[in-house]
């Protein structure tokens, strides 16, 4: 046994030595892939960590601290009313305009609180897949029929995938739910409408801070986009008032931080700086607040520690393999364009696989698919990629594996790939 262990260490050392010895530094494609991996990670850090992930972590932490486990079990547990559970989970994306990575803390929050694997994975898929703005942009840029098909099948997929995951892992899921410790929450006895307003405020901050442009110069979506930071600021003020009156946070601290944020914004007019200081202010307020506010911060930090390292590892690998939108990684874009041409079963299957492992930020999938269609991609594979791409990615799969385990993660991604491929093939035939 000792010899086997030592041999394993030796093989690892030799493998690492060979890897670095033959590292193709100087090869243009390899060097460019390294550059793309770092560029994608830099872009992800600038565009998604602060505005997407951090608000999502706070929401996940709030779910684990303030939402009663019995409520999660009643509405999303394995024995909950199926119509209600899957109905809520399948349309959540209409509210949450998030990518496959941002939805992860929210998924982890409800899963650890006792949501059944079926409703939880339905939410996991629908969160990034059913983005109203993305659906509208798809219909406008790529075509009405693909936009409608994307919206319809994303909802259907989330329900079917959830039901199949529940059926495949019913026994192990019941054991998990049985072993979840009961944690007392909501000690202050807030009313249900207060909890709805509180969580609704957190969700609004997440949604409006990440509201993307639809490409229109007028209309409702453009008006929201033009005023997104005013809306974000408004709901941030609402959150501050909620913390003072319902959570007994320090009103002196909040006033001081509010004045600092106002002065900083008036001097520098830098939204990123203001948002960052807002996050720091919230952390200090929670850290110096009541016991339940400290618990909220602690739970938020636990989710961050669990998810962030895996996400960045996944983004690095995804950038190395496929590059950023419009740029090549180690795999040439020409290969991808050739393999997704036409409407064969293989083209749809390959498009689903590429979508499942490539990282798409919210709305970026639309111009990418538009470019691939211009290079000869069939409409079936285009739909297959739109159904699998925004919902999963290599970074998100690493985190899902940490939460669900390897067997459930493989089952989930295979279901996404298979259903996306089949629907894409049928759609292309029609």
Secondary structure as UniProt FT lines:
FT   HELIX           2..21
FT   TURN            25..26
FT   HELIX           28..44
FT   HELIX           45..53
FT   HELIX           54..66
FT   HELIX           69..76
FT   TURN            78..79
FT   HELIX           82..90
FT   HELIX           92..94
FT   TURN            100..102
FT   HELIX           103..112
FT   TURN            113..114
FT   HELIX           117..129
FT   HELIX           132..141
FT   HELIX           144..168
FT   HELIX           170..179
FT   TURN            187..188
FT   HELIX           192..209
FT   HELIX           220..226
FT   HELIX           228..245
FT   TURN            246..247
FT   HELIX           251..268
FT   HELIX           271..287
FT   HELIX           291..322
FT   TURN            325..326
FT   HELIX           333..339
FT   STRAND          341..342
FT   HELIX           345..357
FT   TURN            362..363
FT   HELIX           364..374
FT   TURN            375..376
FT   HELIX           379..388
FT   TURN            389..391
FT   HELIX           394..404
FT   HELIX           406..429
//
